[in-house]
């Protein structure tokens, strides 16, 4: 039986790319009692209402994760929460650091406290590859958020709310990602490249959503789930999207990495490998080490990085993935 059947699910930041795809899949395939979209943009909510007009079990809440009182009201009667709300544009967060902290850190605290107070059963928070060994403020706030959600399990008590995290890389076609940017620049004949050696992890929206759903099904509370996803070099990406265009190296932006890491050597000490993912286990006494016993320990010094990944996207692979968007 589906974990979401006859359950009420709330998605923070629900009008974003992930929220819309998650809502589409859950409503079409999982028979929920209700899906609640919680976000602060009334126009995007209006547009989403038109998109899902045929569904009678979807509700919309205007609210901000910074507002704990509003979260308490929205969480009434909710079974599961997907926390997707975040401020995530790296350059903007470097320039507006306090705003990132208010949404990404204080907002996470509010989600945890409201979930505990309202008896939510499970919460999965979305993270980012930038949270591992962060060098920008966005990554630092998401690392802090990840730590808060993992530690939140210590406050739940037996049978209380379970909190876990899903961490993955760049989402193809999502707002603000490099692929829509390259498609926009294609008409100009020149694509700006930060560094020819740059690599990134890539995942499609649907893959991300289905991985989050699977994480709900197998979480014990406290894990950071990291999917096994491929990497791609930025030059190959540019050539696949616009082979007719020239490229111009413009340099790395403030707070940007040459390669992204999702599991560091230090995290590897508590990491298990499963067929489709890695699971970073919490380093707390309350964690039952028999959880996920089907997994195997990664080798000492293991590092899941976009430049040393075992799986790589080639030009044709990317085109097939883009055709499915």
Backbone as a ProteinNet text record, in pm:
[ID]
protein_1_A
[PRIMARY]
XXXXXXXXXXXXXXXXXXXXXXXXXXXXXXXXXXXXXXXXXXXXXXXXXXXXXXXXXXXXXXXXXXXXXXXXXXXXXXXXXXXXXXXXXXXXXXXXXXXXXXXXXXXXXXXXXXXXXXXXXXXXXXXXXXXXXXXXXXXXXXXXXXXXXXXXXXXXXXXXXXXXXXXXXXXXXXXXXXXXXXXXXXXXXXXXXXXXXXXXXXXXXXXXXXXXXXXXXXXXXXXXXXXXXXXXXXXXXXXXXXXXXXXXXXXXXXXXXXXXXXXXXXXXXXXXXXXXXXXXXXXXXXXXXXXXXXXXXXXXXXXXXXXXXXXXXXXXXXXXXXXXX
[TERTIARY]
84.5	0	87.9	47.3	122.7	129.7	247.4	264.7	175.7	139.9	61.4	-89.3	-132.3	-274.1	-356.4	-455.7	-546.7	-475.1	-357	-281.1	-279.5	-253	-241	-94.3	-50.9	89.6	98.1	187.7	211	350.7	360.5	488.3	518.7	625.5	667.7	741.9	726.3	783.9	719.1	592.2	523.2	498.4	514.9	493.8	621.3	731.6	856.7	855.7	965.7	975.5	953.7	1020.2	1004.4	861.8	806.5	672.4	567.2	576.4	477.4	488.3	610.3	628.5	588.6	624.1	586	433.3	367	220.2	158.3	212.2	160.2	169.7	285.3	306.2	222.9	220.5	146.4	-3.8	-57.4	-200.9	-239.5	-153.4	-184.9	-166.6	-74.4	-35.3	-54.8	-73.7	-64.7	-190.5	-297.3	-427.2	-421.2	-363.6	-360.2	-497.6	-517.9	-640.9	-638.3	-520.1	-508.6	-361.7	-336.9	-203.7	-216.2	-133.9	-137.5	-11.1	-31.3	79.9	98.4	213.6	244.3	355.8	325	426	382.8	470.7	441.9	406.6	399.4	376.4	233.4	148.5	8.1	-11.4	72.4	59.2	91.9	201.1	237.9	133.2	73.4	-33.9	-154.8	-188.4	-301	-274.8	-152.6	-117.8	-123.3	-79.7	-82.6	-225.1	-311.9	-453	-514.9	-475.8	-527.2	-472.8	-345.7	-281.6	-346.9	-386.2	-442	-591.6	-660.4	-802.1	-889.2	-845.6	-924.8	-920.6	-825.5	-811.2	-883.7	-966.5	-1044	-979	-866.5	-801.7	-668.1	-661.6	-542.7	-583	-504.9	-533.6	-410.9	-432.5	-324.6	-322.5	-205	-183.7	-79.9	-116.5	-16.9	55	186.8	262.1	411	488.4	634.4	687.7	793	850.1	912.8	932.7	982.5	876	750.7	636.5	589.4	635.1	602.6	453.7	388.8	246	165.2	204.4	134.1	158.7	280.1	310.7	226	210.6	129.4	-14.2	-65.8	-201.1	-206.8	-107.1	-106.8	-85.7	-10.6	24.3	-88.2	-196.2	-306	-364.2	-360.4	-416.2	-326.7	-203.4	-110.4	-35.8	-14.2	59.7	208.2	235.8	373.6	405.8	532	576.6	699.9	698.1	817.1	862.9	982	1032.9	1122.4	1064.1	1136.7	1161.6	1108.2	1124.2	1267.5	1325.1	1461.5	1492.1	1584.2	1648	1777.8	1796.2	1903	1993.3	1971.6	2060.4	2190.5	2300.7	2428.9	2470.8	2477.3	2521	2429.2	2298.9	2203.5	2219.9	2249.5	2265.8	2399.2	2500.7	2626.3	2605.8	2514.8	2488.7	2384.5	2297.4	2189.2	2195.5	2304.8	2325	2219.9	2174.4	2078	1944.9	1909.1	1784.7	1794.7	1912.3	1934	1922	1977.2	1972.2	1828.1	1752.6	1613.2	1527.9	1545.3	1463.6	1520.2	1648.3	1706.4	1739.1	1769.9	1805	1689	1645	1532.1	1407.7	1390.2	1276.7	1280.7	1399.9	1414.4	1376.7	1422.7	1386.9	1235.9	1171.1	1025.5	953.8	1001.6	942.5	952.7	1070	1092.7	1000.9	996	915.6	765.7	721.8	580	544.1	635.3	611	597.7	684.6	677.9	549.3	512.8	394	264.5	263.4	140.4	133.2	231.2	223.4	241.3	321.7	352.7	426.2	396.6	458.2	599.5	616.5	746.9	769.9	895.4	936.6	1061.4	1060.1	1180.9	1215.9	1337.7	1385.4	1479.6	1463.4	1551.9	1678.8	1791.7	1921.2	1984.1	2114.9	2186.9	2329.8	2392.4	2533.9	2620.8	2572	2649.9	2657.5	2579.7	2582.6	2701.4	2766.7	2882.3	3009.5	3087.9	3208.3	3176.7	3081.8	3035.2	3140.7	3137.8	3223.5	3139.2	3008.4	2920.3	2814.4	2748.7	2652.6	2531.2	2486.4	2374.6	2407.3	2525	2565.4	2577.4	2631.1	2647.3	2511.9	2414.4	2281.8	2212.7	2234.1	2173.1	2241.7	2372.2	2439.5	2382.1	2363.2	2304	2162.9	2086.4	1952.1	1956.2	2047.7	2060.4	2088.2	2179.6	2214.7	2094.3	2015.8	1896.8	1795.5	1772.5	1674.1	1720.4	1848.2	1899.5	1884.1	1925.3	1917.5	1773.6	1682.6	1541.7	1484.7	1542.9	1494.9	1517.8	1616.2	1643.9	1532.3	1453.6	1346	1211.6	1204.1	1076.3	1027.4	1121.4	1081.2	1034.2	1011.9	967.6	830.1	823.4	695.9	662.9	754.5	730.3	767	770.3	800.3	940.9	953.9	1083.9	1126.1	1251.2	1305.6	1422	1421.1	1534	1558.4	1670.7	1714.9	1746.1	1712.5	1754.1	1846.6	1964.4	2064.6	2097	2076.7	2118.4	2169.2	2211.6	2278.8	2185.1	2236.9	2161.3	2043.5	1929.3	1808.2	1791.2	1782.7	1768.9	1640	1652.1	1535.6	1472.3	1524	1464.5	1496.6	1412.5	1432.6	1568.4	1643.1	1770.9	1888.9	1863.6	1974.4	2040.7	2156.5	2237.2	2174.9	2095.6	2039.3	1941.4	1840.8	1756.8	1837.9	1943.5	2029.3	2100.3	2155.2	2222.3	2123	2002.6	1901.8	1865.1	1861.5	1832.2	1945.8	2070.7	2188	2216.9	2153.1	2180.2	2160.4	2058.8	2028.4	2137.1	2220.1	2327.9	2453.4	2460.2	2573.3	2694.2	2690.6	2803.9	2751.3	2807.8	2769.8	2879.8	2846.4	2946.9	2978.5	3105.7	3151.7	3234.6	3204.2	3280	3421.7	3433.2	3564.1	3548.1	3637.3	3624	3635	3693.9	3710.8	3593.7	3500.8	3393.3	3305.4	3268.3	3176.2	3062.2	2948.8	2832.7	2758.3	2689.3	2596.4	2466	2397.3	2272.1	2164.3	2042.3	1926.3	1805	1708.2	1586	1487.8	1391.2	1288.9	1215.2	1176.9	1102.7	1187.7	1315.7	1404	1413	1424.1	1432.8	1307.5	1192.2	1064.6	1049.6	1077.5	1060.3	1161.1	1277.9	1375.4	1327.3	1267.5	1211.7	1099.7	1012.5	903.1	959.2	1059.8	1121.7	1188.1	1243.6	1306.7	1203.4	1082.7	974	944.2	947	909.6	1012.3	1141.9	1243.9	1317.4	1279.5	1349.2	1316.7	1415.9	1396.7	1400.3	1453.3	1466.5	1610.3	1669.9	1807.7	1902.2	1857.3	1943.7	1953.2	2065.8	2078.5	2090.8	1988.2	1985.1	2049.1	2143.6	2214.8	2201	2129.4	2112.4	2240.8	2257.5	2369.5	2330.6	2381.8	2347.6	2474.9	2464.8	2584	2635.3	2758.5	2821.4	2832.5	2859	2887.5	2977.8	3071	3158.9	3082.8	3107.7	3033.7	3050	3167.9	3190	3106.3	3096.1	3012.1	2865.3	2828.4	2691.9	2660.5	2750.5	2731.9	2723.9	2809.7	2812.1	2686.1	2630.5	2507.9	2387.7	2385.3	2270.8	2278.6	2396.4	2411.8	2545.2	2554.1	2681	2727.7	2634.3	2670	2728.2	2720.4	2764.5	2913	2972.4	3106.8	3094.6	3205.5	3205.6	3305.5	3274.7	3362.9	3380	3504.3	3531.7	3521.8	3433.1	3408.4	3455.8	3501	3552.1	3445.6	3489.7	3400.1	3344.1	3216.1	3149.7	3182.6	3163	3186	3104.4	3169.8	3100.7	3078.4	3137.5	3115	3234	3205.3	3309	3338.3	3458.8	3493.5	3422.6	3418.8	3350	3264.8	3154.6	3068.1	3089	3066.9	3081.3	2950.1	2905.8	2784	2812.9	2925.2	2967.9	3117.8	3157.5	3299.5	3365.6	3497.7	3571.7	3528.8	3498.4	3453.7	3314.2	3224.2	3090.2	3096.3	3197.8	3208.6	3219	3266.9	3280	3145	3038.5	2903.6	2812.3	2871.8	2792.7	2780.1	2657.4	2632.4	2595.3	2631.5	2598.9	2489.4	2382.6	2277.2	2283	2196.8	2202	2181.7	2088.8	2053.2	2102.1	2160.7	2196.3	2300	2344.1	2424.8	2340.4	2362.3	2291.2	2393	2396.1	2480.6	2400.7	2450.4	2379.8	2418.5	2326.8	2360	2460.2	2549.7	2652.6	2607.4	2485.8	2430.1	2403	2400.9	2379.7	2239.2	2143.2	2007.3	1987.9	2084.3	2070	2092.5	2000.2	2010.7	2096.8	2213.6	2308.4	2263.3	2157.5	2103.1	2012.3	1978.1	1898.7	1976.1	1904.5	1963.8	2076.1	2052.5	2153.3	2178.4	2086.9	2107.9	2219.6	2256.7	2364.4	2501	2603.7	2740.7	2818.1	2913.2	2995	3080.6	3093.1	3182.5	3326.9	3419.9	3560.2	3612.2	3708.8	3767.6	3821.4	3796.2	3842.6	3753.6	3637.7	3544.2	3498.7	3480.2	3434.7	3347.8	3224.4	3133.8	3138.4	3221.2	3246.9	3217.1	3174.8	3136	3253.2	3376.7	3492.3	3548.4	3514.7	3565.7	3452.6	3337.3	3219.6	3245.5	3181.6	3195.2	3106.5	3000.9	2902.1	2902	2910.4	2918.1	2812.3	2757.8	2663.6	2740.4	2705.6	2759.3	2654.1	2692.5	2606.4	2470.4	2470.8	2345.5	2259.5	2325.8	2252.1	2176.5	2244.7	2182	2063.7	2080.8	1971.2	1848.6	1867.9	1755	1684.4	1764.1	1705.2	1629.5	1685.2	1619	1488.9	1485.1	1363.3	1247.2	1279.3	1175.1	1121.7	1187.6	1145.6	1010.7
-119.8	0	124.7	226.5	351	418.9	472	543.7	668	723.9	847	823.6	699.5	672.3	721.5	806.5	862.5	947.9	1000	1085.6	1229.5	1322.4	1463.8	1502.1	1555	1591.5	1741.5	1807.4	1950.6	1971	2059.3	2089.8	2237.1	2268.2	2408.2	2444.1	2568	2604.6	2526	2495.4	2402.5	2451.3	2581.5	2632	2629.9	2583.1	2573.3	2454.8	2437	2328.9	2192.7	2169	2041.2	2023.1	2125.2	2114.5	2079.5	2140.9	2113.8	1970.7	1924.3	1787.2	1685.9	1713.3	1625.4	1616.3	1730.2	1733.8	1654	1671.8	1600.1	1448.7	1400.6	1256.3	1199.6	1269.7	1219	1216.2	1320.7	1323.2	1218.1	1196	1101.4	955.6	929	790.1	738.8	828	782.5	799.6	848.9	858.1	923.2	1042.6	1109	1163.7	1181.6	1247.2	1393.7	1457	1599.3	1634.6	1726.5	1785.5	1935.2	1985.9	2128.3	2196.4	2301.6	2381.1	2501.7	2510.1	2621.1	2703.7	2828	2915.9	3061	3153.9	3295.2	3374.5	3309	3379.9	3355.2	3455.9	3438.4	3417	3479.4	3461.1	3317.6	3264.4	3125.9	3028.1	3059.4	2973.4	2978.3	3095.8	3110	3028.8	3039.2	2964.6	2813.7	2771.8	2629.1	2579.3	2664.9	2629.5	2598.1	2675.5	2650.3	2518.1	2492.3	2369.5	2244.1	2251	2133.9	2150.2	2224.1	2254.1	2128.2	2022.9	1899.8	1821.4	1854.5	1781.6	1856.5	1784.4	1845.7	1832.2	1760.5	1736.5	1809.6	1929.3	2013.6	2146.1	2193.8	2318.9	2408.7	2538.3	2636.5	2725.6	2738.2	2820.4	2926.4	3053.2	3160	3167.4	3161.7	3167.6	3157.6	3193.6	3192.4	3099.9	3025	2936.2	3015.9	3144.7	3230.5	3255	3228.2	3258.6	3130.3	3107.8	2983.8	2972.4	3081.9	3077.4	3033.3	3080.3	3041.1	2893.3	2845.2	2703.5	2615.9	2658.1	2581.7	2568.8	2675.4	2670.6	2577.3	2588.4	2509	2360.6	2326.6	2187.2	2110.8	2177.3	2111.6	1999.5	1875.9	1762.4	1704	1750.3	1702.9	1579.2	1481.9	1360	1371.9	1419.6	1424.8	1563.2	1604.4	1734.1	1713.9	1778.4	1789.4	1934.8	1955.2	2091.5	2127.3	2199	2237.5	2387.6	2464.2	2610.2	2648.3	2737.6	2785	2905.2	2986.6	3087.4	3023.5	3009.8	2922.4	2979.8	3102.3	3158.8	3204.6	3139.3	3162.2	3309.5	3378.2	3519.3	3608.4	3584.9	3666.8	3645.7	3522.8	3495	3547.8	3556.1	3617	3765.4	3827.6	3971.1	3999.3	3899.5	3915.6	3804.3	3794.9	3679.3	3664.2	3774.7	3762.9	3705.7	3733.5	3678.2	3526.7	3478.1	3333.5	3266.2	3329.6	3272.8	3267.2	3374.6	3378.5	3268.1	3244.3	3143	3002.8	2985.6	2851.3	2791.7	2876.8	2825.9	2844.2	2969.1	2993.8	2921.9	2921.4	2849.8	2701.5	2640.9	2498.3	2474.4	2563.5	2551.6	2556.9	2647.1	2659.8	2533.9	2476.1	2352.8	2241	2227.1	2121.6	2140.4	2261.9	2287.3	2271.8	2320.6	2306.6	2159.8	2082.9	1940	1865.1	1897.7	1833.3	1871.6	1999.5	2047.1	1992.3	1969.1	1928.5	1778.2	1701.6	1556.9	1506.3	1577.8	1530.3	1397	1303.6	1170.3	1168.7	1226.8	1225.3	1357.1	1402.1	1519.9	1484.3	1515.2	1504.7	1644.4	1688.3	1820.6	1806.3	1892.5	1890.1	1967.5	1907.5	1972.4	1995.8	2010.2	2042.2	1993.5	1968.2	1930.1	2041.2	2163	2276.2	2277.1	2189.3	2180.7	2099.7	2027.3	1946.5	2028.1	2046.8	2131.8	2267.4	2342.1	2465.2	2575.5	2649.1	2767.8	2892.9	2876	2992.2	2991.8	3104.1	3116.8	3027.5	3013.2	2922.8	2782.5	2730.1	2597.6	2588.6	2695	2695.4	2692.1	2765.9	2765.1	2630.3	2566.1	2435.9	2327.2	2339.5	2246.4	2260.7	2383.9	2409.3	2350.5	2370.1	2313.8	2161.6	2097.2	1951.3	1903.6	1974.4	1937.1	1951	2054.8	2076.5	1963.6	1923.9	1818.7	1684.2	1653.6	1527.9	1527.6	1637.9	1646.6	1653.2	1696.6	1705.3	1573.4	1463.1	1331.4	1305.9	1374.2	1357.8	1416.9	1508.6	1574.1	1503.4	1408.3	1347	1248.3	1175.2	1068.1	946.1	837.6	714.5	733.7	701.7	713.5	854	948	1085.2	1110.3	1236.1	1274.6	1229.4	1182	1142.9	1243.6	1288.4	1386.1	1324.1	1338.5	1295.6	1399.6	1384.8	1481.6	1409	1470.5	1422.2	1526.3	1481.6	1571.9	1528.3	1617.9	1585.3	1708.8	1691.4	1798.1	1881.9	1934.7	2024.7	1953.1	2020.9	1964.4	2019.9	1929.7	1971.8	2048.7	2166	2243.7	2323.6	2314	2390.8	2538.8	2622	2767	2808.2	2888.7	2939.2	2848.7	2729	2637.5	2677.4	2616.4	2657	2616	2509.1	2463.6	2565.2	2614.6	2721.1	2846.3	2874.3	2990.4	2973	2854	2827.5	2833.8	2781	2786.3	2930.8	3016	3157.4	3225.5	3190.5	3252.1	3198.2	3087.2	3021.3	3115.9	3200.4	3291.2	3395.2	3418.3	3517	3458.8	3325.2	3261.2	3236.5	3283.9	3264.9	3223.2	3115	3069.1	3104.6	3175.3	3206.3	3083.9	3051.1	2935	2985.6	2937.9	2982.7	2925.9	2794.9	2729.7	2601.7	2578.5	2463.6	2330.1	2327.9	2202.6	2174.3	2268.2	2255.6	2133.2	2064.3	1950.8	1969.9	1906.2	1910.6	1778	1747.5	1635.3	1677.7	1580.8	1613.4	1510	1559.9	1474.9	1542.5	1464	1523.4	1548.3	1633.1	1662	1535.2	1454.9	1332.9	1237.4	1223.6	1138.3	1188.7	1320.4	1379.1	1353	1371	1349.5	1203.7	1113.1	970.6	925	986.6	952.4	1001.8	1119.1	1171	1080.4	1036.9	947.6	816.2	762	638.2	659.1	778.9	809.8	812.5	863.8	859.4	715.1	625.8	487	413	447.5	367.5	440.8	563	639.5	588.1	594.9	566.4	696.3	802.7	931.9	960.2	1060.1	1096.7	1079.5	1011.1	985.6	1106.7	1114.3	1200.5	1107.1	1104.8	1018.2	1089.9	1023.2	1081.2	985.9	1023.5	932.5	918.4	803.2	783.3	844.1	960.2	1030.6	1065.7	1087	1109.7	1253.2	1268.5	1400.5	1436.3	1563.2	1606.9	1728.9	1732.3	1847.7	1961.4	2083.5	2200.2	2221.2	2187.2	2204.2	2104.2	1980.5	1882	1921.7	1979.7	2027.6	2136.9	2232	2342.2	2290.6	2194.8	2139.5	2059.8	1993.3	1915.7	2006.6	2119.4	2210.9	2300.5	2351	2445.1	2420.7	2311.7	2278.8	2384.5	2465.4	2569.1	2694.5	2705	2826.5	2821.8	2938.9	2952.8	2963.2	2945	2959.1	3066.3	3130.4	3234.5	3213.3	3194.7	3173.1	3306.4	3311.3	3436.4	3430.2	3312.9	3300.9	3256.9	3195.2	3145.4	3261.6	3254.5	3358.6	3344	3450.8	3440.5	3328.3	3244.8	3137.1	3012.2	3006.3	2893.1	2796.9	2667.8	2564.9	2517.3	2464.2	2402.4	2267.2	2191.5	2062.2	2057.4	1984.5	1971.2	1836	1834	1712.8	1688.1	1562.9	1530.7	1449.3	1377	1305.2	1327.5	1383.8	1409.4	1287.1	1289.9	1181	1163.9	1274.3	1266.2	1205	1243.9	1184.3	1034.2	992.2	852.4	756.5	806	719.9	665.9	737.2	696.9	668.3	634.9	620.4	475.1	437.4	305.4	320.5	220.6	220	118.9	164.5	77.2	75.6	-1.4	-15.1	117.4	199.8	321.6	449.9	436.5	558	531	639.5	634.4	692.3	642.1	694.1	737.2	867.7	919.2	904.9	821.3	794.1	896.1	927.7	1022.9	964.7	1048.8	1004.2	1031.8	985.1	1004.8	870.3	867.6	743.2	686.7	774.1	725.3	649.5	659.2	592.9	442.3	364.5	218.2	174.1	121.4	86.3	-32.8	-99.1	-207.9	-156.5	-27.2	31.9	21.7	-6.6	-18.1	-121.3	-231.9	-337.9	-400.5	-375	-426.6	-352.3	-235.7	-158.7	-204.8	-163.6	-196.6	-68.1	-74.9	41.6	80.1	211	254.9	241.8	239.2	221.2	346.8	332.9	450	550.4	677.8	781.6	802.6	734.5	750.8	895.6	940.6	1077.6	1075.5	1124.3	1128.8	1269.5	1285.7	1417.5	1415.5	1529.7	1535	1515.1	1534.6	1515.9	1374.8	1297.1	1160.3	1058.2	1098.7	1013.2	893.6	780.9	662.6	672	753.5	760.8	900.7	903.3	1030.8	1037.9	1156.8	1182.2	1220.4	1156.8	1196.5	1278.2	1331.5	1422.2	1359.3	1235.6	1170.2	1140.2	1106.9	1082.3	1207.2	1320	1446.3	1479.1	1460.3	1490.9	1407	1279.2	1191.9	1240.5	1283.7	1331.9	1462	1550.9	1679.1	1658.3	1557.1	1530.5	1486	1436.7	1391.1	1501.7	1619.5	1729.3	1785.6
0	0	0	-73.8	-81.1	54.4	87	213.1	218.7	102.9	98.2	84	69.6	48.6	167.8	137.9	238.6	342.9	310.2	401.1	348.3	440	403.1	401.2	287.3	268	243.7	314.1	293.7	235.2	135	71.2	91.2	163.6	172.9	44.1	0.9	-128.4	-240.6	-222.2	-311.6	-452.4	-477.7	-613.7	-696.2	-639.3	-714	-809	-881.5	-980.6	-915.7	-802.5	-733.6	-685.2	-621.4	-564.6	-667.3	-783.3	-887.5	-939.5	-961.4	-1010.2	-902.7	-776.5	-665.6	-656.6	-664.9	-657.5	-771.2	-890.5	-1008.2	-989.1	-947	-931.6	-818	-704.1	-588.2	-615.7	-676.5	-705.6	-809.1	-907.1	-1014.9	-974.3	-879.3	-855	-712.2	-613.3	-474.6	-390.5	-446.8	-379.1	-239.8	-230.4	-99.4	-62.3	66.5	111.8	67.7	84.4	52.1	30.3	-61.8	-80.3	-54.1	36.8	71.8	20	-57.2	-108.5	-16.2	45.2	136.8	74	39.6	-21.3	-3.4	-39.6	-13.8	-138.9	-255.1	-381.3	-429.8	-418.3	-455.2	-604.9	-689.4	-834	-873.4	-819.7	-851.7	-800.3	-686.5	-636.3	-729.1	-776.9	-870.2	-996.5	-1050.2	-1171.9	-1147.3	-1028.6	-996.1	-976	-924.5	-910.5	-1046.4	-1147.7	-1283.3	-1337	-1309.5	-1358.2	-1300.3	-1172.2	-1104.7	-1076.8	-1161.5	-1140.2	-1136.8	-1203.1	-1209.4	-1077.8	-992.6	-865.6	-753.6	-678.7	-572.1	-434.4	-426.9	-297.2	-285.5	-341.8	-328.8	-266.2	-170.6	-100.5	-107.4	-90.2	-99.9	23.6	82.5	200.9	168	176.3	167.7	302.2	300	424.6	398.9	498.8	489.8	598.9	568.9	671.5	785.6	765.8	874.3	981.5	946.6	1033.2	1102.1	1223.9	1294.3	1323.1	1359.6	1390.1	1268.7	1152.7	1030.2	1000	1024.8	1005	1097.4	1221.8	1316.6	1268.2	1210.1	1155.6	1034.7	945.1	821.7	848.6	955.7	985.3	1055.7	1087.5	1158.1	1071.8	1122.1	1049.5	941.7	933.6	830.4	879.6	789.9	822.9	787.5	666.1	617.2	561.3	578.9	527.7	439.5	323.4	238.9	247.9	299.3	315.4	197	99.5	-21.7	-30	65.1	60.6	95.4	16.5	43.9	-44.1	3.2	-82.3	-129.7	-261.1	-309.4	-417.4	-461.4	-563.4	-498.6	-534.5	-466.3	-466.3	-582.1	-579.1	-496.2	-505.8	-430.1	-280.2	-239.8	-97.8	-44.3	-130.3	-87.7	-57.1	-131.4	-114.8	-7.5	18.8	117.7	222.1	296.4	385	494.5	551.4	661.2	613.2	487.2	433.7	419.6	376.7	365	501.4	602.5	737.8	788.8	764.7	812.7	750.5	620.8	552.6	570.3	544	537.7	674.7	772.6	906	1004.2	1021.9	1113.2	1061.2	929.3	869.9	902	897	931.3	1076.7	1165.8	1307.7	1325.7	1253.5	1264.7	1216.5	1107	1054	1158.4	1218.3	1318.3	1438.6	1491.4	1610.6	1582.6	1467	1431.6	1409.8	1352.4	1328.9	1460.6	1556.4	1688.2	1760.8	1752.4	1822.8	1763.6	1632.7	1564.5	1535.7	1582.5	1567.4	1425.8	1345.6	1209.8	1221.3	1130.4	1138.4	1079.4	959.7	893.6	819	821.2	745.8	665.8	537.6	455.2	406.9	437.9	396.8	278.4	179.6	63.1	91.7	59.6	76.9	-60.3	-63.3	-186.3	-175.6	-290.5	-287.9	-228.1	-232.4	-179.5	-26.5	38	184.8	235.7	148	187	165.9	271.2	265.4	201.7	257.4	192.3	185.9	74.5	63.1	37.6	21.9	5.2	114.2	131.2	240.8	220.8	97.5	71	120.5	82.7	127.2	278.4	339.1	485.4	555.9	504.4	566.7	548	433.9	411.6	494.4	516	607.1	747.3	790.8	921.9	928.1	822.4	815.3	825.1	750.8	755.1	897.6	965	1102.7	1195.4	1175.3	1257.8	1240.1	1114.5	1089.2	1143.3	1129.8	1185.3	1337.3	1402.2	1548.4	1597.5	1511.9	1550.8	1599.4	1552.4	1594.3	1743.1	1800.8	1943.5	2029.8	1972.8	2047.8	2030.3	1937.2	1902.3	2005.5	2063.7	2153.9	2075.6	2144.4	2079.9	2015.8	1887.9	1818.3	1773.4	1794.9	1754.3	1609.7	1572.7	1434.6	1395.1	1272.5	1217.9	1111.7	1122.1	1028.3	950.5	819.8	736.2	628.4	559.8	459.3	329.3	217.1	85	24.1	-15.5	-73.3	-215.6	-312.1	-449.2	-520.8	-646.7	-721.1	-804.6	-915	-1001.2	-1067.2	-1070.2	-1129.5	-1270.3	-1366.3	-1506.3	-1528.8	-1585.9	-1622.5	-1511.1	-1388.4	-1279.6	-1296	-1236.7	-1249.2	-1193.3	-1270.3	-1223.9	-1254	-1311.2	-1340.5	-1472.5	-1499.5	-1613.7	-1747.4	-1749.5	-1877.6	-1937	-1862.2	-1919	-1954.6	-1876.9	-1905.2	-2039	-2062.9	-2190.9	-2307.1	-2286.8	-2392.9	-2426.7	-2325.1	-2346.7	-2422.7	-2386.2	-2448.5	-2588.3	-2621.2	-2750.7	-2868.8	-2861.9	-2972.7	-2994.5	-2891.5	-2903.3	-2966.8	-2975.5	-3042.1	-2954.9	-2829	-2737.7	-2600.5	-2546.6	-2414	-2314.5	-2206	-2103.8	-2019.2	-2004.2	-1928	-1810.5	-1690.6	-1573.2	-1574.3	-1599.2	-1605.9	-1687.6	-1780.8	-1870.6	-1798.6	-1680.8	-1606.1	-1511.9	-1498.9	-1401.9	-1427.1	-1318.2	-1326.5	-1226.7	-1256.8	-1169.2	-1172.4	-1060.3	-1056.5	-1124	-1189.2	-1255.5	-1225.2	-1208.1	-1183.6	-1246.9	-1294.2	-1348.3	-1234.1	-1259.5	-1158.7	-1116.4	-1214.4	-1181.5	-1098.9	-1133.5	-1054.9	-910.5	-895.9	-762.7	-680.9	-742.2	-672.6	-630.1	-721.8	-690.1	-584.7	-582.7	-478.8	-342.1	-338.3	-212.9	-162.8	-251.6	-211.9	-155.6	-221.8	-173.8	-37.6	-16.7	111.5	223.7	194.2	292.7	332.7	234.7	259.7	345	332.8	401.3	513.9	541.7	645.5	785.4	873.6	1015.7	1096.8	1034.5	1100.2	1136.3	1069.8	1098.2	981.1	876.3	761.5	668.1	597.4	480.6	361.3	277.7	160.1	40.7	-24.3	-138.9	-257.3	-362.3	-476.1	-557.2	-619.8	-712.4	-846.3	-874.2	-997.4	-1074.6	-1205.2	-1287.7	-1282.1	-1326.7	-1340.7	-1488.7	-1514	-1651	-1647.7	-1740.9	-1757.1	-1822.8	-1781.9	-1831	-1981.6	-2036.1	-2179.6	-2259.7	-2210.5	-2277.7	-2268.9	-2156.6	-2139.7	-2241.9	-2255.4	-2350.3	-2493.3	-2525	-2660.8	-2691.9	-2591.6	-2611.9	-2633.2	-2563.7	-2572.9	-2696	-2724.7	-2837	-2907.7	-2985.6	-3051.7	-3151	-3198.4	-3296.2	-3231	-3100.1	-3030.9	-2993	-2987.8	-2932.4	-2780.5	-2711	-2565.7	-2524	-2413.3	-2360.2	-2210.3	-2166.5	-2024.9	-1950.6	-1849.6	-1777	-1631.9	-1586.1	-1449.6	-1350.6	-1243.4	-1138.6	-1056.8	-1026.7	-949.8	-801.2	-724.8	-579.6	-517.8	-435.5	-366.9	-450.1	-569.3	-658	-654.3	-659.9	-660.1	-801.8	-819.3	-947.6	-960.2	-851.1	-846.6	-719.2	-726.6	-609.9	-541.5	-410.6	-330	-256	-254.5	-178.4	-53.4	-53.6	66.4	82.5	194.8	220.4	284.3	293.3	357.7	504	569.9	710.3	720.8	629.4	627.8	600.3	523.2	480.8	599.2	711.7	829.6	876.9	842.9	885.3	766	651.6	528.7	485.7	448.6	391.5	244.5	165.7	23.2	-4.3	-70.8	-119.1	-271.4	-332.5	-478.2	-549.8	-499.5	-570.8	-502.9	-383.3	-310.8	-203.1	-140.8	-19.1	93.9	215.6	331.1	435.5	464.4	571.7	700.7	791	915.5	1022.9	1113	1219.7	1318.4	1365.9	1461.6	1604.2	1637.8	1770.7	1836.2	1968.5	2041.5	2019.6	1989.5	1971.1	1839.9	1747.2	1617.2	1631.8	1578.8	1581.1	1462.6	1490.9	1385.2	1301.1	1345.3	1263.3	1152.2	1156.8	1048.3	916.2	809.6	675.1	672.8	739.6	745.2	608.9	513.9	378.1	305.6	356.5	295.3	342.9	272.2	312.3	338.9	431.3	462.8	342.6	318.3	211.2	260.2	166.1	202.2	272.8	363.1	429.7	328.1	352.8	261.6	140.8	137.2	25.3	14.1	-108.8	-135.2	-260	-247	-362.1	-419.4	-521.8	-580	-729.7	-782.5	-923.8	-1019.8	-973.8	-1062.8	-1058.3	-952.2	-941	-941.4	-991.7	-998.5	-1090.4	-1059.2	-1145	-1268.4	-1260.6	-1368.5	-1430.5	-1563.5	-1635.2	-1743.7	-1762.5	-1870.5	-1996.2	-2106	-2235.3	-2308.8	-2420.9	-2497.4	-2527.5	-2574.9	-2612	-2488.9	-2377.4	-2253.9	-2210	-2217.8	-2176.4	-2266.4	-2395.7	-2489.2	-2459	-2425.9	-2393	-2266.8	-2168.2	-2044	-2066.3	-2148.5	-2175.3	-2253.2	-2338.7	-2416.5	-2328	-2207	-2115.9	-2025.8	-2029.5	-1941.2	-1984.6
[MASK]
+++++++++++++++++++++++++++++++++++++++++++++++++++++++++++++++++++++++++++++++++++++++++++++++++++++++++++++++++++++++++++++++++++++++++++++++++++++++++++++++++++++++++++++++++++++++++++++++++++++++++++++++++++++++++++++++++++++++++++++++++++++++++++++++++++++++++++++++++++++++++++++++++++++++++++++++++++++++++++++++++++++

